[in-house]
């Protein structure tokens, strides 16, 4: 049984999906998936719905910041990008 997965739009290093099964939330699965994706693709970006504050906080704690706010047919979302350490 899959406990989580991540999908990347490779041309832009864009996290298209990151899902963790409900019984495995809070156990580090999402962090491990992001870490692996970062090691493979470098600086990542993603969209996160404004109303999903739990997910917004998850990404911010893992080095992403809000770069823009937009709206589409699903609702308002933040375009988030991984911060770089130079």
C-alpha positions as CSV (number, residue, x, y, z in Angstrom):
1,X,0.0,0.0,0.0
2,X,1.3,3.4,-1.0
3,X,1.7,5.8,2.0
4,X,2.5,8.8,-0.1
5,X,3.8,10.1,-3.5
6,X,5.2,13.2,-5.1
7,X,5.0,14.2,-8.8
8,X,7.3,16.7,-10.4
9,X,6.7,18.7,-13.6
10,X,10.4,18.3,-14.7
11,X,10.7,21.2,-17.2
12,X,10.1,23.7,-14.4
13,X,11.0,21.6,-11.2
14,X,7.4,22.2,-10.2
15,X,5.8,20.0,-7.5
16,X,2.5,19.1,-9.2
17,X,1.3,16.8,-6.4
18,X,2.4,15.8,-2.9
19,X,0.1,13.4,-1.1
20,X,0.4,11.4,2.2
21,X,-2.2,9.0,3.3
22,X,-4.1,10.2,6.4
23,X,-2.8,7.4,8.6
24,X,0.8,8.5,7.9
25,X,0.4,12.3,8.3
26,X,2.8,13.8,10.8
27,X,5.3,11.0,10.5
28,X,7.8,12.7,8.2
29,X,6.7,11.0,4.9
30,X,6.0,14.4,3.2
31,X,9.3,15.8,4.3
32,X,11.2,12.7,3.0
33,X,9.5,13.0,-0.4
34,X,10.3,16.7,-0.6
35,X,13.9,16.1,0.4
36,X,14.3,13.4,-2.2
37,X,12.8,15.6,-4.9
38,X,15.1,18.5,-3.9
39,X,18.1,16.2,-4.2
40,X,17.0,15.2,-7.7
41,X,15.7,18.5,-9.1
42,X,17.2,21.3,-7.0
43,X,15.1,24.4,-6.4
44,X,11.4,23.5,-6.5
45,X,8.3,25.6,-6.8
46,X,4.6,24.7,-6.3
47,X,1.1,26.1,-5.9
48,X,-0.7,25.8,-2.5
49,X,-4.3,26.8,-1.9
50,X,-4.6,29.8,0.4
51,X,-7.3,28.1,2.5
52,X,-5.1,25.1,3.2
53,X,-3.1,26.8,6.0
54,X,-1.8,23.5,7.3
55,X,-0.1,22.8,3.9
56,X,1.1,26.4,3.6
57,X,2.8,26.1,7.0
58,X,4.2,22.7,6.1
59,X,6.0,24.1,3.0
60,X,7.2,27.3,4.9
61,X,8.8,25.1,7.6
62,X,10.6,23.3,4.8
63,X,12.1,26.4,3.2
64,X,9.5,27.6,0.8
65,X,8.2,31.1,0.7
66,X,5.1,32.8,-0.9
67,X,6.1,34.6,-4.1
68,X,2.7,35.5,-5.5
69,X,-1.0,35.1,-4.9
70,X,-3.4,34.2,-7.7
71,X,-6.8,32.8,-8.4
72,X,-8.0,30.1,-10.8
73,X,-11.1,27.9,-11.1
74,X,-10.2,26.1,-7.9
75,X,-9.7,29.2,-5.8
76,X,-7.0,31.4,-4.5
77,X,-3.5,29.9,-4.2
78,X,0.0,30.9,-3.4
79,X,2.9,30.4,-5.8
80,X,5.6,29.2,-3.5
81,X,9.3,28.7,-4.2
82,X,12.1,27.1,-2.3
83,X,14.4,29.6,-0.7
84,X,18.1,29.3,-1.7
85,X,21.0,29.5,0.7
86,X,23.9,31.2,-1.0
